[in-house]
Amino acid sequence: MMKISTPRHFFFTNEEIARHPKGKITLVDGTELTCHAVASREGLTAEAGGLRVDTDVAQGGRERSTDWDAVARLFRENAFFLFAHRERILNDSRMFLAPVRFPNNLMLTGAQNMEFPTLGVYIEWWKHHADTLVADDEGYPARVYCLCGSPLSGQNHSAAVRADGTRVTVELTPFIDRWKPFTQINTRYRAAKWLYEAYTLRQVVDRLRHEPVIPPKPAAPVAPDDSVGPIARIGDHLFF
């Protein structure tokens, strides 16, 4: 069984908490999602200048199950399915904040800034960074989901997953172009992971299996250029 060591306490400054409107999170593209406060404040202690979180007690920020191998397998088997439902996930804070924990690790810094990633973190990373979709050694497209390497040398042995759920090892070049955006997105929601309710990954998958795919928003139509004469416009439709 996969073992994941986690710090017993986190401290979030008031400035960090104020990064998002109260009761909401602001996504990378500026969209604001309404969130739902955790039912119990146990493990959350207001202190001078911020909030202290006891990770052994607090409800947020973690899968309710401790079988992380099962969570990893579930995520790999549904990675492409989940991305196909990205618009739905990006419009539901409980889905967005669903914990998806893998042993991402950067040498010298360890798991710093990579703790407690959520489903939404992966969706935004995949959506806004096209280089997270790579070709494996056999030419199959695969989504990067696990980062492991040195931020200094760039040497890495990371992991990606094919559409059929097969895990493959990949070397990402340049490595910084993958790990830096991931840590930036992940740390963006550090406090929110503990302050607001989240589904488990299993709950997200089960819900989406019973819902239709929400297609990405189409691009706005481009108005015709009236400065172009009718003959030129007709010419656009001539084929030889």
C-alpha positions as CSV (number, residue, x, y, z in Angstrom):
1,M,0.0,0.0,0.0
2,M,1.3,3.5,-0.9
3,K,2.4,5.4,2.2
4,I,2.2,9.2,2.1
5,S,3.8,11.2,4.9
6,T,2.1,14.5,5.6
7,P,2.9,17.5,7.9
8,R,0.8,17.5,11.0
9,H,0.1,21.3,10.8
10,F,-0.3,24.0,8.3
11,F,-0.4,27.7,8.9
12,F,-2.2,30.0,6.4
13,T,-1.8,33.8,6.7
14,N,-4.7,36.1,6.5
15,E,-3.2,37.5,3.3
16,E,-3.1,34.0,1.8
17,I,-6.7,33.3,2.8
18,A,-7.8,36.7,1.4
19,R,-6.4,35.7,-2.0
20,H,-10.0,34.5,-2.8
21,P,-13.3,36.2,-2.0
22,K,-14.9,34.9,1.2
23,G,-16.8,31.7,0.6
24,K,-15.4,31.4,-3.0
25,I,-12.4,30.4,-4.9
26,T,-11.1,32.3,-8.0
27,L,-9.9,29.9,-10.8
28,V,-7.0,30.5,-13.0
29,D,-9.2,32.0,-15.7
30,G,-10.9,34.4,-13.3
31,T,-14.1,32.4,-12.8
32,E,-15.4,32.5,-9.2
33,L,-16.8,29.3,-7.7
34,T,-19.1,29.4,-4.6
35,C,-17.9,27.0,-2.0
36,H,-19.5,25.3,1.0
37,A,-17.8,25.6,4.4
38,V,-16.9,22.4,6.1
39,A,-19.5,21.2,8.6
40,S,-17.0,21.0,11.5
41,R,-14.3,23.6,12.4
42,E,-12.5,21.0,14.5
43,G,-8.8,21.2,13.7
44,L,-9.0,24.8,12.4
45,T,-7.7,27.3,14.9
46,A,-7.7,31.1,14.3
47,E,-4.4,32.6,15.5
48,A,-2.9,36.0,15.2
49,G,-2.3,36.7,11.6
50,G,-3.9,33.6,10.2
51,L,-5.3,30.1,10.5
52,R,-3.6,26.9,11.9
53,V,-4.8,23.5,10.6
54,D,-4.2,20.3,12.4
55,T,-4.1,17.8,9.5
56,D,-4.8,14.8,11.8
57,V,-8.2,16.3,12.7
58,A,-9.4,18.7,10.1
59,Q,-12.0,17.4,7.6
60,G,-10.8,19.1,4.4
61,G,-7.8,18.6,2.2
62,R,-7.8,14.8,2.1
63,E,-9.6,11.7,0.8
64,R,-11.7,10.1,3.5
65,S,-10.1,6.8,2.6
66,T,-6.5,5.9,3.5
67,D,-6.1,3.5,0.6
68,W,-4.1,5.7,-1.6
69,D,-3.3,2.9,-4.0
70,A,-7.0,2.6,-4.8
71,V,-7.3,6.4,-5.3
72,A,-4.3,6.4,-7.6
73,R,-5.7,3.5,-9.7
74,L,-9.1,5.2,-9.8
75,F,-7.6,8.4,-11.1
76,R,-5.5,6.7,-13.7
77,E,-8.5,4.7,-15.0
78,N,-10.6,7.8,-15.3
79,A,-8.1,10.5,-16.2
80,F,-9.2,11.1,-19.8
81,F,-12.9,10.6,-18.7
82,L,-12.5,13.3,-16.1
83,F,-10.8,15.7,-18.5
84,A,-13.7,15.2,-20.9
85,H,-15.9,16.5,-18.1
86,R,-13.7,19.4,-17.3
87,E,-16.4,22.1,-17.7
88,R,-18.6,20.3,-15.2
89,I,-15.7,20.0,-12.7
90,L,-14.7,23.6,-13.1
91,N,-18.2,24.7,-12.3
92,D,-18.6,22.6,-9.0
93,S,-16.4,23.5,-6.1
94,R,-16.9,20.2,-4.4
95,M,-15.7,18.4,-7.5
96,F,-12.9,20.9,-8.0
97,L,-11.6,20.4,-4.4
98,A,-11.9,16.6,-4.5
99,P,-8.5,15.4,-3.1
100,V,-6.2,13.5,-5.5
101,R,-3.1,12.6,-3.7
102,F,0.0,11.2,-5.4
103,P,3.6,11.1,-4.2
104,N,4.8,14.0,-6.4
105,N,8.3,14.9,-5.3
106,L,11.0,17.4,-6.3
107,M,14.5,16.6,-5.2
108,L,16.0,19.1,-2.7
109,T,12.5,20.6,-2.0
110,G,10.6,17.3,-1.4
111,A,6.9,17.6,-1.6
112,Q,6.8,21.3,-0.7
113,N,4.2,23.2,-2.7
114,M,2.9,19.8,-4.1
115,E,1.0,18.7,-1.0
116,F,-2.7,17.7,-1.2
117,P,-3.4,18.4,-4.9
118,T,-7.1,18.3,-5.9
119,L,-8.9,17.2,-9.0
120,G,-9.4,20.8,-10.0
121,V,-5.6,21.4,-9.8
122,Y,-5.0,18.6,-12.3
123,I,-7.8,19.8,-14.6
124,E,-6.5,23.4,-14.7
125,W,-3.0,22.2,-15.2
126,W,-4.0,19.9,-18.1
127,K,-6.3,22.6,-19.6
128,H,-4.0,25.5,-19.5
129,H,-0.7,23.7,-20.2
130,A,-0.8,21.7,-23.5
131,D,2.6,20.2,-22.8
132,T,1.1,18.0,-20.1
133,L,-0.2,15.8,-23.0
134,V,2.8,13.9,-24.3
135,A,3.5,10.9,-26.5
136,D,5.0,7.9,-24.8
137,D,7.7,5.7,-26.3
138,E,5.1,3.8,-28.4
139,G,3.6,7.0,-29.7
140,Y,0.4,6.9,-27.6
141,P,-0.9,10.1,-26.2
142,A,-0.6,10.2,-22.4
143,R,-1.5,12.8,-19.7
144,V,1.3,13.6,-17.2
145,Y,0.0,13.1,-13.7
146,C,3.0,12.4,-11.4
147,L,6.1,14.5,-11.2
148,C,9.4,13.2,-9.8
149,G,12.8,14.8,-10.5
150,S,15.3,17.5,-9.8
151,P,14.3,21.1,-10.4
152,L,18.0,22.1,-10.7
153,S,19.3,19.5,-13.2
154,G,15.9,18.9,-14.9
155,Q,16.5,15.1,-14.7
156,N,13.2,13.4,-14.0
157,H,11.3,10.1,-14.2
158,S,7.7,11.2,-14.2
159,A,4.6,9.3,-14.9
160,A,1.8,9.7,-17.4
161,V,-1.3,7.7,-18.2
162,R,-2.8,6.6,-21.5
163,A,-6.5,6.8,-22.3
164,D,-6.9,3.1,-21.4
165,G,-5.5,3.7,-17.9
166,T,-2.0,2.3,-18.6
167,R,0.7,4.0,-16.6
168,V,3.9,4.9,-18.5
169,T,7.2,6.5,-17.4
170,V,8.2,9.6,-19.2
171,E,11.1,12.1,-19.1
172,L,9.8,15.6,-19.4
173,T,12.0,18.2,-21.1
174,P,12.2,21.0,-20.0
175,F,11.1,19.7,-16.6
176,I,10.6,23.2,-15.2
177,D,7.8,23.9,-17.7
178,R,5.7,21.1,-16.1
179,W,6.5,21.3,-12.3
180,K,6.5,25.1,-11.9
181,P,2.9,25.6,-13.3
182,F,1.7,22.6,-11.2
183,T,3.0,24.0,-8.0
184,Q,1.7,27.5,-8.8
185,I,-1.8,26.2,-9.4
186,N,-1.7,23.8,-6.4
187,T,-0.6,26.5,-3.9
188,R,-3.3,28.8,-5.2
189,Y,-5.9,26.8,-3.3
190,R,-3.9,25.8,-0.2
191,A,-6.3,27.2,2.4
192,A,-9.5,26.4,0.4
193,K,-8.7,22.7,0.6
194,W,-9.2,22.8,4.4
195,L,-12.0,25.5,4.6
196,Y,-14.5,24.0,2.2
197,E,-16.3,20.8,1.5
198,A,-15.1,18.4,-1.2
199,Y,-16.4,15.1,-2.7
200,T,-14.1,12.1,-2.7
201,L,-12.8,11.1,-6.1
202,R,-15.1,8.1,-6.2
203,Q,-18.1,10.4,-5.6
204,V,-17.0,12.6,-8.5
205,V,-16.6,9.7,-10.9
206,D,-19.9,8.1,-9.9
207,R,-21.8,11.4,-10.3
208,L,-20.2,12.1,-13.7
209,R,-21.1,8.6,-14.9
210,H,-24.7,9.6,-14.6
211,E,-24.4,13.0,-16.3
212,P,-24.0,14.1,-19.9
213,V,-20.7,15.7,-21.0
214,I,-20.8,19.5,-21.0
215,P,-18.9,20.4,-24.1
216,P,-16.3,23.3,-24.0
217,K,-17.8,26.7,-24.7
218,P,-17.6,27.4,-28.5
219,A,-15.5,30.3,-29.7
220,A,-17.4,33.5,-30.5
221,P,-18.3,33.7,-34.2
222,V,-16.2,36.1,-36.3
223,A,-18.2,38.8,-38.0
224,P,-17.5,39.1,-41.8
225,D,-15.2,41.8,-42.9
226,D,-17.3,44.3,-44.8
227,S,-14.2,46.1,-46.0
228,V,-13.6,43.2,-48.4
229,G,-15.4,43.5,-51.7
230,P,-18.0,40.9,-52.8
231,I,-15.7,39.5,-55.5
232,A,-12.9,38.9,-53.0
233,R,-15.4,37.2,-50.7
234,I,-16.6,34.9,-53.5
235,G,-13.0,34.1,-54.2
236,D,-12.7,32.7,-50.7
237,H,-15.1,29.9,-51.7
238,L,-13.5,28.9,-55.0
239,F,-11.6,25.7,-55.1
240,F,-9.4,24.4,-57.9
